[in-house]
Amino acid sequence: MVLYVDGVIFTGNDDYLIEIFNSVMKKEFEMTDMGFLRYFLGIEVDQNENGISISQARYVNEVLGRFNM
C-alpha cells in the first residue's frame, strides 16, 4: 500500500484479499475505486499480459512544454 496526501495505491496477487481490503477501506474512509493505476505522481503505468512498465514521458513533455522546449 502506498499513501500520498489523498491518494492510496494498493495491490496484491490475491483478488479476494484485494476486494476485502478495498471493502474495509471504503467502510472506514470516504474513497473512490478508480480501477487500475495509470498515472501517479508523474509516473505513467502500463499494465498488460506481458507485465507492468512505467515511464515518465508525459511528465517530461509537460516540463519541457513549460520552458518552451
mmJSON file of the N, C-alpha and C atoms, coordinates in Angstrom:
{"data_MODEL":{"atom_site":{
"group_PDB":["ATOM","ATOM","ATOM","ATOM","ATOM","ATOM","ATOM","ATOM","ATOM","ATOM","ATOM","ATOM","ATOM","ATOM","ATOM","ATOM","ATOM","ATOM","ATOM","ATOM","ATOM","ATOM","ATOM","ATOM","ATOM","ATOM","ATOM","ATOM","ATOM","ATOM","ATOM","ATOM","ATOM","ATOM","ATOM","ATOM","ATOM","ATOM","ATOM","ATOM","ATOM","ATOM","ATOM","ATOM","ATOM","ATOM","ATOM","ATOM","ATOM","ATOM","ATOM","ATOM","ATOM","ATOM","ATOM","ATOM","ATOM","ATOM","ATOM","ATOM","ATOM","ATOM","ATOM","ATOM","ATOM","ATOM","ATOM","ATOM","ATOM","ATOM","ATOM","ATOM","ATOM","ATOM","ATOM","ATOM","ATOM","ATOM","ATOM","ATOM","ATOM","ATOM","ATOM","ATOM","ATOM","ATOM","ATOM","ATOM","ATOM","ATOM","ATOM","ATOM","ATOM","ATOM","ATOM","ATOM","ATOM","ATOM","ATOM","ATOM","ATOM","ATOM","ATOM","ATOM","ATOM","ATOM","ATOM","ATOM","ATOM","ATOM","ATOM","ATOM","ATOM","ATOM","ATOM","ATOM","ATOM","ATOM","ATOM","ATOM","ATOM","ATOM","ATOM","ATOM","ATOM","ATOM","ATOM","ATOM","ATOM","ATOM","ATOM","ATOM","ATOM","ATOM","ATOM","ATOM","ATOM","ATOM","ATOM","ATOM","ATOM","ATOM","ATOM","ATOM","ATOM","ATOM","ATOM","ATOM","ATOM","ATOM","ATOM","ATOM","ATOM","ATOM","ATOM","ATOM","ATOM","ATOM","ATOM","ATOM","ATOM","ATOM","ATOM","ATOM","ATOM","ATOM","ATOM","ATOM","ATOM","ATOM","ATOM","ATOM","ATOM","ATOM","ATOM","ATOM","ATOM","ATOM","ATOM","ATOM","ATOM","ATOM","ATOM","ATOM","ATOM","ATOM","ATOM","ATOM","ATOM","ATOM","ATOM","ATOM","ATOM","ATOM","ATOM","ATOM","ATOM","ATOM","ATOM","ATOM","ATOM","ATOM","ATOM","ATOM","ATOM","ATOM","ATOM"],
"id":[1,2,3,4,5,6,7,8,9,10,11,12,13,14,15,16,17,18,19,20,21,22,23,24,25,26,27,28,29,30,31,32,33,34,35,36,37,38,39,40,41,42,43,44,45,46,47,48,49,50,51,52,53,54,55,56,57,58,59,60,61,62,63,64,65,66,67,68,69,70,71,72,73,74,75,76,77,78,79,80,81,82,83,84,85,86,87,88,89,90,91,92,93,94,95,96,97,98,99,100,101,102,103,104,105,106,107,108,109,110,111,112,113,114,115,116,117,118,119,120,121,122,123,124,125,126,127,128,129,130,131,132,133,134,135,136,137,138,139,140,141,142,143,144,145,146,147,148,149,150,151,152,153,154,155,156,157,158,159,160,161,162,163,164,165,166,167,168,169,170,171,172,173,174,175,176,177,178,179,180,181,182,183,184,185,186,187,188,189,190,191,192,193,194,195,196,197,198,199,200,201,202,203,204,205,206,207],
"type_symbol":["N","C","C","N","C","C","N","C","C","N","C","C","N","C","C","N","C","C","N","C","C","N","C","C","N","C","C","N","C","C","N","C","C","N","C","C","N","C","C","N","C","C","N","C","C","N","C","C","N","C","C","N","C","C","N","C","C","N","C","C","N","C","C","N","C","C","N","C","C","N","C","C","N","C","C","N","C","C","N","C","C","N","C","C","N","C","C","N","C","C","N","C","C","N","C","C","N","C","C","N","C","C","N","C","C","N","C","C","N","C","C","N","C","C","N","C","C","N","C","C","N","C","C","N","C","C","N","C","C","N","C","C","N","C","C","N","C","C","N","C","C","N","C","C","N","C","C","N","C","C","N","C","C","N","C","C","N","C","C","N","C","C","N","C","C","N","C","C","N","C","C","N","C","C","N","C","C","N","C","C","N","C","C","N","C","C","N","C","C","N","C","C","N","C","C","N","C","C","N","C","C","N","C","C","N","C","C"],
"label_atom_id":["N","CA","C","N","CA","C","N","CA","C","N","CA","C","N","CA","C","N","CA","C","N","CA","C","N","CA","C","N","CA","C","N","CA","C","N","CA","C","N","CA","C","N","CA","C","N","CA","C","N","CA","C","N","CA","C","N","CA","C","N","CA","C","N","CA","C","N","CA","C","N","CA","C","N","CA","C","N","CA","C","N","CA","C","N","CA","C","N","CA","C","N","CA","C","N","CA","C","N","CA","C","N","CA","C","N","CA","C","N","CA","C","N","CA","C","N","CA","C","N","CA","C","N","CA","C","N","CA","C","N","CA","C","N","CA","C","N","CA","C","N","CA","C","N","CA","C","N","CA","C","N","CA","C","N","CA","C","N","CA","C","N","CA","C","N","CA","C","N","CA","C","N","CA","C","N","CA","C","N","CA","C","N","CA","C","N","CA","C","N","CA","C","N","CA","C","N","CA","C","N","CA","C","N","CA","C","N","CA","C","N","CA","C","N","CA","C","N","CA","C","N","CA","C","N","CA","C","N","CA","C","N","CA","C","N","CA","C","N","CA","C"],
"label_alt_id":[null,null,null,null,null,null,null,null,null,null,null,null,null,null,null,null,null,null,null,null,null,null,null,null,null,null,null,null,null,null,null,null,null,null,null,null,null,null,null,null,null,null,null,null,null,null,null,null,null,null,null,null,null,null,null,null,null,null,null,null,null,null,null,null,null,null,null,null,null,null,null,null,null,null,null,null,null,null,null,null,null,null,null,null,null,null,null,null,null,null,null,null,null,null,null,null,null,null,null,null,null,null,null,null,null,null,null,null,null,null,null,null,null,null,null,null,null,null,null,null,null,null,null,null,null,null,null,null,null,null,null,null,null,null,null,null,null,null,null,null,null,null,null,null,null,null,null,null,null,null,null,null,null,null,null,null,null,null,null,null,null,null,null,null,null,null,null,null,null,null,null,null,null,null,null,null,null,null,null,null,null,null,null,null,null,null,null,null,null,null,null,null,null,null,null,null,null,null,null,null,null,null,null,null,null,null,null],
"label_comp_id":["MET","MET","MET","VAL","VAL","VAL","LEU","LEU","LEU","TYR","TYR","TYR","VAL","VAL","VAL","ASP","ASP","ASP","GLY","GLY","GLY","VAL","VAL","VAL","ILE","ILE","ILE","PHE","PHE","PHE","THR","THR","THR","GLY","GLY","GLY","ASN","ASN","ASN","ASP","ASP","ASP","ASP","ASP","ASP","TYR","TYR","TYR","LEU","LEU","LEU","ILE","ILE","ILE","GLU","GLU","GLU","ILE","ILE","ILE","PHE","PHE","PHE","ASN","ASN","ASN","SER","SER","SER","VAL","VAL","VAL","MET","MET","MET","LYS","LYS","LYS","LYS","LYS","LYS","GLU","GLU","GLU","PHE","PHE","PHE","GLU","GLU","GLU","MET","MET","MET","THR","THR","THR","ASP","ASP","ASP","MET","MET","MET","GLY","GLY","GLY","PHE","PHE","PHE","LEU","LEU","LEU","ARG","ARG","ARG","TYR","TYR","TYR","PHE","PHE","PHE","LEU","LEU","LEU","GLY","GLY","GLY","ILE","ILE","ILE","GLU","GLU","GLU","VAL","VAL","VAL","ASP","ASP","ASP","GLN","GLN","GLN","ASN","ASN","ASN","GLU","GLU","GLU","ASN","ASN","ASN","GLY","GLY","GLY","ILE","ILE","ILE","SER","SER","SER","ILE","ILE","ILE","SER","SER","SER","GLN","GLN","GLN","ALA","ALA","ALA","ARG","ARG","ARG","TYR","TYR","TYR","VAL","VAL","VAL","ASN","ASN","ASN","GLU","GLU","GLU","VAL","VAL","VAL","LEU","LEU","LEU","GLY","GLY","GLY","ARG","ARG","ARG","PHE","PHE","PHE","ASN","ASN","ASN","MET","MET","MET"],
"label_asym_id":["A","A","A","A","A","A","A","A","A","A","A","A","A","A","A","A","A","A","A","A","A","A","A","A","A","A","A","A","A","A","A","A","A","A","A","A","A","A","A","A","A","A","A","A","A","A","A","A","A","A","A","A","A","A","A","A","A","A","A","A","A","A","A","A","A","A","A","A","A","A","A","A","A","A","A","A","A","A","A","A","A","A","A","A","A","A","A","A","A","A","A","A","A","A","A","A","A","A","A","A","A","A","A","A","A","A","A","A","A","A","A","A","A","A","A","A","A","A","A","A","A","A","A","A","A","A","A","A","A","A","A","A","A","A","A","A","A","A","A","A","A","A","A","A","A","A","A","A","A","A","A","A","A","A","A","A","A","A","A","A","A","A","A","A","A","A","A","A","A","A","A","A","A","A","A","A","A","A","A","A","A","A","A","A","A","A","A","A","A","A","A","A","A","A","A","A","A","A","A","A","A","A","A","A","A","A","A"],
"label_entity_id":["1","1","1","1","1","1","1","1","1","1","1","1","1","1","1","1","1","1","1","1","1","1","1","1","1","1","1","1","1","1","1","1","1","1","1","1","1","1","1","1","1","1","1","1","1","1","1","1","1","1","1","1","1","1","1","1","1","1","1","1","1","1","1","1","1","1","1","1","1","1","1","1","1","1","1","1","1","1","1","1","1","1","1","1","1","1","1","1","1","1","1","1","1","1","1","1","1","1","1","1","1","1","1","1","1","1","1","1","1","1","1","1","1","1","1","1","1","1","1","1","1","1","1","1","1","1","1","1","1","1","1","1","1","1","1","1","1","1","1","1","1","1","1","1","1","1","1","1","1","1","1","1","1","1","1","1","1","1","1","1","1","1","1","1","1","1","1","1","1","1","1","1","1","1","1","1","1","1","1","1","1","1","1","1","1","1","1","1","1","1","1","1","1","1","1","1","1","1","1","1","1","1","1","1","1","1","1"],
"label_seq_id":[1,1,1,2,2,2,3,3,3,4,4,4,5,5,5,6,6,6,7,7,7,8,8,8,9,9,9,10,10,10,11,11,11,12,12,12,13,13,13,14,14,14,15,15,15,16,16,16,17,17,17,18,18,18,19,19,19,20,20,20,21,21,21,22,22,22,23,23,23,24,24,24,25,25,25,26,26,26,27,27,27,28,28,28,29,29,29,30,30,30,31,31,31,32,32,32,33,33,33,34,34,34,35,35,35,36,36,36,37,37,37,38,38,38,39,39,39,40,40,40,41,41,41,42,42,42,43,43,43,44,44,44,45,45,45,46,46,46,47,47,47,48,48,48,49,49,49,50,50,50,51,51,51,52,52,52,53,53,53,54,54,54,55,55,55,56,56,56,57,57,57,58,58,58,59,59,59,60,60,60,61,61,61,62,62,62,63,63,63,64,64,64,65,65,65,66,66,66,67,67,67,68,68,68,69,69,69],
"pdbx_PDB_ins_code":[null,null,null,null,null,null,null,null,null,null,null,null,null,null,null,null,null,null,null,null,null,null,null,null,null,null,null,null,null,null,null,null,null,null,null,null,null,null,null,null,null,null,null,null,null,null,null,null,null,null,null,null,null,null,null,null,null,null,null,null,null,null,null,null,null,null,null,null,null,null,null,null,null,null,null,null,null,null,null,null,null,null,null,null,null,null,null,null,null,null,null,null,null,null,null,null,null,null,null,null,null,null,null,null,null,null,null,null,null,null,null,null,null,null,null,null,null,null,null,null,null,null,null,null,null,null,null,null,null,null,null,null,null,null,null,null,null,null,null,null,null,null,null,null,null,null,null,null,null,null,null,null,null,null,null,null,null,null,null,null,null,null,null,null,null,null,null,null,null,null,null,null,null,null,null,null,null,null,null,null,null,null,null,null,null,null,null,null,null,null,null,null,null,null,null,null,null,null,null,null,null,null,null,null,null,null,null],
"Cartn_x":[0.841,0.0,0.894,0.531,1.223,0.195,0.54,-0.338,0.415,-0.189,0.422,-0.673,-0.653,-1.638,-3.041,-3.724,-5.092,-5.217,-4.093,-4.112,-3.605,-4.279,-3.878,-3.756,-2.662,-2.475,-2.25,-2.992,-2.711,-2.841,-2.052,-2.043,-1.712,-1.829,-1.502,-1.721,-1.483,-1.654,-2.86,-3.705,-4.897,-6.112,-6.89,-8.049,-9.039,-9.235,-10.162,-9.695,-8.419,-7.894,-7.895,-7.643,-7.705,-9.117,-10.11,-11.507,-11.887,-11.428,-11.706,-11.071,-9.807,-9.119,-9.856,-10.256,-10.985,-12.294,-13.012,-14.282,-14.061,-13.044,-12.748,-12.371,-11.539,-11.124,-12.321,-13.235,-14.413,-15.338,-15.364,-16.184,-15.586,-14.273,-13.585,-13.355,-13.189,-12.828,-13.697,-13.903,-14.603,-13.605,-13.856,-12.917,-13.615,-12.947,-13.457,-12.448,-12.923,-12.056,-11.953,-10.755,-10.559,-9.994,-9.983,-9.524,-8.012,-7.528,-6.09,-5.351,-4.172,-3.313,-2.825,-2.964,-2.496,-1.482,-1.657,-0.767,-0.772,0.415,0.516,1.84,1.8,2.991,3.99,3.483,4.348,4.811,4.291,4.697,3.518,3.714,2.704,2.906,1.815,1.884,1.066,1.687,1.006,1.019,-0.186,-0.314,-0.977,-0.324,-0.918,-0.451,-0.809,-0.48,1.027,1.818,3.279,3.951,3.211,3.775,3.402,4.206,3.968,5.177,4.915,6.011,5.659,6.692,6.487,7.316,6.842,7.504,7.205,8.094,7.844,7.784,7.526,7.496,6.485,5.302,4.269,4.739,5.297,5.787,6.919,7.858,8.98,8.456,7.497,6.921,6.228,5.553,4.921,5.97,7.068,8.139,8.788,9.09,9.68,8.74,7.462,6.49,6.446,6.612,6.642,7.787,8.869,10.045,10.205,9.082,9.066,10.201,10.409,11.48,10.873],
"Cartn_y":[-1.163,0.0,1.237,2.212,3.495,4.575,5.48,6.588,7.881,8.786,10.086,11.134,11.973,13.031,12.45,12.517,11.996,10.859,10.264,9.156,7.881,6.772,5.478,4.503,3.756,2.699,1.408,0.372,-0.928,-1.999,-3.045,-4.142,-5.446,-6.512,-7.82,-8.886,-10.124,-11.213,-12.095,-11.655,-12.415,-11.495,-11.714,-10.848,-10.802,-11.925,-11.977,-11.053,-11.128,-10.279,-8.804,-8.522,-7.136,-6.593,-7.393,-6.95,-6.75,-7.622,-7.451,-6.154,-5.945,-4.727,-3.497,-3.527,-2.42,-2.153,-3.197,-3.049,-2.437,-2.908,-2.38,-0.902,-0.54,0.85,1.749,1.265,2.055,2.272,1.305,1.452,2.485,2.55,3.449,4.85,4.954,6.23,6.495,7.764,8.145,8.014,7.087,6.87,6.345,6.477,6.021,5.068,3.927,2.977,3.427,3.813,4.327,3.271,2.021,0.944,0.847,0.301,0.11,1.435,1.439,2.613,2.936,4.204,4.644,5.772,6.68,7.834,8.264,8.407,8.783,9.48,10.69,11.461,11.546,11.795,11.951,10.657,9.546,8.247,7.595,7.272,6.549,5.055,4.338,2.899,2.174,1.197,0.379,-1.058,-1.614,-2.991,-3.81,-4.889,-5.779,-7.205,-8.111,-9.526,-9.797,-8.867,-9.039,-8.521,-7.824,-7.299,-5.849,-5.171,-3.768,-2.956,-1.842,-0.937,0.462,1.216,2.584,3.534,4.777,5.773,7.158,8.096,9.482,10.385,9.824,10.586,11.734,11.474,12.523,13.668,13.334,14.348,15.161,14.48,15.174,16.129,15.694,16.565,17.784,17.608,18.739,19.745,19.267,20.15,20.87,20.148,20.766,21.819,21.542,22.499,23.789,23.663,24.86,25.8,25.243,26.031,26.217,25.968,26.119,25.363,24.166,23.332,22.165],
"Cartn_z":[0.0,0.0,0.0,-0.816,-0.871,-0.553,0.329,0.686,0.455,-0.33,-0.598,-0.537,0.455,0.706,0.667,-0.465,-0.535,-1.544,-1.934,-2.879,-2.227,-2.511,-1.979,-3.139,-3.154,-4.141,-3.365,-3.726,-3.119,-4.181,-3.991,-4.944,-4.235,-4.923,-4.376,-5.433,-5.063,-6.023,-5.713,-4.779,-4.409,-4.561,-5.621,-5.903,-4.747,-4.061,-2.93,-1.803,-1.449,-0.375,-0.774,-2.03,-2.506,-2.331,-2.676,-2.546,-1.078,-0.198,1.231,1.73,1.395,1.807,1.291,0.027,-0.579,0.174,0.527,1.26,2.641,3.348,4.684,4.593,3.63,3.462,3.154,2.307,1.957,3.155,4.08,5.284,6.237,6.285,7.212,6.661,5.341,4.717,3.501,3.231,2.01,0.867,-0.041,-1.126,-2.367,-3.488,-4.773,-5.383,-5.846,-6.536,-7.988,-8.402,-9.758,-10.706,-10.284,-11.159,-11.207,-12.31,-12.464,-12.5,-11.907,-11.872,-13.278,-13.676,-14.991,-14.878,-13.914,-13.768,-12.314,-11.727,-10.322,-10.096,-9.571,-9.233,-10.389,-11.586,-12.749,-13.376,-12.915,-13.45,-14.163,-15.459,-16.225,-15.984,-15.823,-15.564,-16.624,-17.289,-18.293,-17.805,-17.607,-17.139,-18.233,-18.648,-19.643,-19.384,-20.287,-20.073,-20.055,-20.589,-20.6,-19.332,-18.482,-17.251,-17.032,-16.245,-15.898,-16.336,-17.014,-17.373,-16.876,-16.528,-16.056,-16.916,-17.016,-17.838,-17.272,-17.541,-17.16,-18.391,-19.558,-20.805,-20.737,-20.24,-20.15,-19.264,-18.117,-17.182,-17.81,-18.464,-19.113,-20.179,-20.973,-22.001,-21.393,-20.246,-19.566,-19.096,-18.525,-18.044,-19.226,-20.283,-21.467,-22.052,-22.058,-22.564,-21.76,-20.449,-19.598,-19.946,-20.447,-20.795,-22.303,-23.03,-24.482,-25.164,-24.745,-25.338,-26.086],
"occupancy":[1.0,1.0,1.0,1.0,1.0,1.0,1.0,1.0,1.0,1.0,1.0,1.0,1.0,1.0,1.0,1.0,1.0,1.0,1.0,1.0,1.0,1.0,1.0,1.0,1.0,1.0,1.0,1.0,1.0,1.0,1.0,1.0,1.0,1.0,1.0,1.0,1.0,1.0,1.0,1.0,1.0,1.0,1.0,1.0,1.0,1.0,1.0,1.0,1.0,1.0,1.0,1.0,1.0,1.0,1.0,1.0,1.0,1.0,1.0,1.0,1.0,1.0,1.0,1.0,1.0,1.0,1.0,1.0,1.0,1.0,1.0,1.0,1.0,1.0,1.0,1.0,1.0,1.0,1.0,1.0,1.0,1.0,1.0,1.0,1.0,1.0,1.0,1.0,1.0,1.0,1.0,1.0,1.0,1.0,1.0,1.0,1.0,1.0,1.0,1.0,1.0,1.0,1.0,1.0,1.0,1.0,1.0,1.0,1.0,1.0,1.0,1.0,1.0,1.0,1.0,1.0,1.0,1.0,1.0,1.0,1.0,1.0,1.0,1.0,1.0,1.0,1.0,1.0,1.0,1.0,1.0,1.0,1.0,1.0,1.0,1.0,1.0,1.0,1.0,1.0,1.0,1.0,1.0,1.0,1.0,1.0,1.0,1.0,1.0,1.0,1.0,1.0,1.0,1.0,1.0,1.0,1.0,1.0,1.0,1.0,1.0,1.0,1.0,1.0,1.0,1.0,1.0,1.0,1.0,1.0,1.0,1.0,1.0,1.0,1.0,1.0,1.0,1.0,1.0,1.0,1.0,1.0,1.0,1.0,1.0,1.0,1.0,1.0,1.0,1.0,1.0,1.0,1.0,1.0,1.0,1.0,1.0,1.0,1.0,1.0,1.0,1.0,1.0,1.0,1.0,1.0,1.0],
"B_iso_or_equiv":[0.0,0.0,0.0,0.0,0.0,0.0,0.0,0.0,0.0,0.0,0.0,0.0,0.0,0.0,0.0,0.0,0.0,0.0,0.0,0.0,0.0,0.0,0.0,0.0,0.0,0.0,0.0,0.0,0.0,0.0,0.0,0.0,0.0,0.0,0.0,0.0,0.0,0.0,0.0,0.0,0.0,0.0,0.0,0.0,0.0,0.0,0.0,0.0,0.0,0.0,0.0,0.0,0.0,0.0,0.0,0.0,0.0,0.0,0.0,0.0,0.0,0.0,0.0,0.0,0.0,0.0,0.0,0.0,0.0,0.0,0.0,0.0,0.0,0.0,0.0,0.0,0.0,0.0,0.0,0.0,0.0,0.0,0.0,0.0,0.0,0.0,0.0,0.0,0.0,0.0,0.0,0.0,0.0,0.0,0.0,0.0,0.0,0.0,0.0,0.0,0.0,0.0,0.0,0.0,0.0,0.0,0.0,0.0,0.0,0.0,0.0,0.0,0.0,0.0,0.0,0.0,0.0,0.0,0.0,0.0,0.0,0.0,0.0,0.0,0.0,0.0,0.0,0.0,0.0,0.0,0.0,0.0,0.0,0.0,0.0,0.0,0.0,0.0,0.0,0.0,0.0,0.0,0.0,0.0,0.0,0.0,0.0,0.0,0.0,0.0,0.0,0.0,0.0,0.0,0.0,0.0,0.0,0.0,0.0,0.0,0.0,0.0,0.0,0.0,0.0,0.0,0.0,0.0,0.0,0.0,0.0,0.0,0.0,0.0,0.0,0.0,0.0,0.0,0.0,0.0,0.0,0.0,0.0,0.0,0.0,0.0,0.0,0.0,0.0,0.0,0.0,0.0,0.0,0.0,0.0,0.0,0.0,0.0,0.0,0.0,0.0,0.0,0.0,0.0,0.0,0.0,0.0],
"pdbx_formal_charge":[null,null,null,null,null,null,null,null,null,null,null,null,null,null,null,null,null,null,null,null,null,null,null,null,null,null,null,null,null,null,null,null,null,null,null,null,null,null,null,null,null,null,null,null,null,null,null,null,null,null,null,null,null,null,null,null,null,null,null,null,null,null,null,null,null,null,null,null,null,null,null,null,null,null,null,null,null,null,null,null,null,null,null,null,null,null,null,null,null,null,null,null,null,null,null,null,null,null,null,null,null,null,null,null,null,null,null,null,null,null,null,null,null,null,null,null,null,null,null,null,null,null,null,null,null,null,null,null,null,null,null,null,null,null,null,null,null,null,null,null,null,null,null,null,null,null,null,null,null,null,null,null,null,null,null,null,null,null,null,null,null,null,null,null,null,null,null,null,null,null,null,null,null,null,null,null,null,null,null,null,null,null,null,null,null,null,null,null,null,null,null,null,null,null,null,null,null,null,null,null,null,null,null,null,null,null,null],
"auth_seq_id":[1,1,1,2,2,2,3,3,3,4,4,4,5,5,5,6,6,6,7,7,7,8,8,8,9,9,9,10,10,10,11,11,11,12,12,12,13,13,13,14,14,14,15,15,15,16,16,16,17,17,17,18,18,18,19,19,19,20,20,20,21,21,21,22,22,22,23,23,23,24,24,24,25,25,25,26,26,26,27,27,27,28,28,28,29,29,29,30,30,30,31,31,31,32,32,32,33,33,33,34,34,34,35,35,35,36,36,36,37,37,37,38,38,38,39,39,39,40,40,40,41,41,41,42,42,42,43,43,43,44,44,44,45,45,45,46,46,46,47,47,47,48,48,48,49,49,49,50,50,50,51,51,51,52,52,52,53,53,53,54,54,54,55,55,55,56,56,56,57,57,57,58,58,58,59,59,59,60,60,60,61,61,61,62,62,62,63,63,63,64,64,64,65,65,65,66,66,66,67,67,67,68,68,68,69,69,69],
"auth_comp_id":["MET","MET","MET","VAL","VAL","VAL","LEU","LEU","LEU","TYR","TYR","TYR","VAL","VAL","VAL","ASP","ASP","ASP","GLY","GLY","GLY","VAL","VAL","VAL","ILE","ILE","ILE","PHE","PHE","PHE","THR","THR","THR","GLY","GLY","GLY","ASN","ASN","ASN","ASP","ASP","ASP","ASP","ASP","ASP","TYR","TYR","TYR","LEU","LEU","LEU","ILE","ILE","ILE","GLU","GLU","GLU","ILE","ILE","ILE","PHE","PHE","PHE","ASN","ASN","ASN","SER","SER","SER","VAL","VAL","VAL","MET","MET","MET","LYS","LYS","LYS","LYS","LYS","LYS","GLU","GLU","GLU","PHE","PHE","PHE","GLU","GLU","GLU","MET","MET","MET","THR","THR","THR","ASP","ASP","ASP","MET","MET","MET","GLY","GLY","GLY","PHE","PHE","PHE","LEU","LEU","LEU","ARG","ARG","ARG","TYR","TYR","TYR","PHE","PHE","PHE","LEU","LEU","LEU","GLY","GLY","GLY","ILE","ILE","ILE","GLU","GLU","GLU","VAL","VAL","VAL","ASP","ASP","ASP","GLN","GLN","GLN","ASN","ASN","ASN","GLU","GLU","GLU","ASN","ASN","ASN","GLY","GLY","GLY","ILE","ILE","ILE","SER","SER","SER","ILE","ILE","ILE","SER","SER","SER","GLN","GLN","GLN","ALA","ALA","ALA","ARG","ARG","ARG","TYR","TYR","TYR","VAL","VAL","VAL","ASN","ASN","ASN","GLU","GLU","GLU","VAL","VAL","VAL","LEU","LEU","LEU","GLY","GLY","GLY","ARG","ARG","ARG","PHE","PHE","PHE","ASN","ASN","ASN","MET","MET","MET"],
"auth_asym_id":["A","A","A","A","A","A","A","A","A","A","A","A","A","A","A","A","A","A","A","A","A","A","A","A","A","A","A","A","A","A","A","A","A","A","A","A","A","A","A","A","A","A","A","A","A","A","A","A","A","A","A","A","A","A","A","A","A","A","A","A","A","A","A","A","A","A","A","A","A","A","A","A","A","A","A","A","A","A","A","A","A","A","A","A","A","A","A","A","A","A","A","A","A","A","A","A","A","A","A","A","A","A","A","A","A","A","A","A","A","A","A","A","A","A","A","A","A","A","A","A","A","A","A","A","A","A","A","A","A","A","A","A","A","A","A","A","A","A","A","A","A","A","A","A","A","A","A","A","A","A","A","A","A","A","A","A","A","A","A","A","A","A","A","A","A","A","A","A","A","A","A","A","A","A","A","A","A","A","A","A","A","A","A","A","A","A","A","A","A","A","A","A","A","A","A","A","A","A","A","A","A","A","A","A","A","A","A"],
"auth_atom_id":["N","CA","C","N","CA","C","N","CA","C","N","CA","C","N","CA","C","N","CA","C","N","CA","C","N","CA","C","N","CA","C","N","CA","C","N","CA","C","N","CA","C","N","CA","C","N","CA","C","N","CA","C","N","CA","C","N","CA","C","N","CA","C","N","CA","C","N","CA","C","N","CA","C","N","CA","C","N","CA","C","N","CA","C","N","CA","C","N","CA","C","N","CA","C","N","CA","C","N","CA","C","N","CA","C","N","CA","C","N","CA","C","N","CA","C","N","CA","C","N","CA","C","N","CA","C","N","CA","C","N","CA","C","N","CA","C","N","CA","C","N","CA","C","N","CA","C","N","CA","C","N","CA","C","N","CA","C","N","CA","C","N","CA","C","N","CA","C","N","CA","C","N","CA","C","N","CA","C","N","CA","C","N","CA","C","N","CA","C","N","CA","C","N","CA","C","N","CA","C","N","CA","C","N","CA","C","N","CA","C","N","CA","C","N","CA","C","N","CA","C","N","CA","C","N","CA","C","N","CA","C","N","CA","C","N","CA","C","N","CA","C"],
"pdbx_PDB_model_num":[1,1,1,1,1,1,1,1,1,1,1,1,1,1,1,1,1,1,1,1,1,1,1,1,1,1,1,1,1,1,1,1,1,1,1,1,1,1,1,1,1,1,1,1,1,1,1,1,1,1,1,1,1,1,1,1,1,1,1,1,1,1,1,1,1,1,1,1,1,1,1,1,1,1,1,1,1,1,1,1,1,1,1,1,1,1,1,1,1,1,1,1,1,1,1,1,1,1,1,1,1,1,1,1,1,1,1,1,1,1,1,1,1,1,1,1,1,1,1,1,1,1,1,1,1,1,1,1,1,1,1,1,1,1,1,1,1,1,1,1,1,1,1,1,1,1,1,1,1,1,1,1,1,1,1,1,1,1,1,1,1,1,1,1,1,1,1,1,1,1,1,1,1,1,1,1,1,1,1,1,1,1,1,1,1,1,1,1,1,1,1,1,1,1,1,1,1,1,1,1,1,1,1,1,1,1,1]
}}}
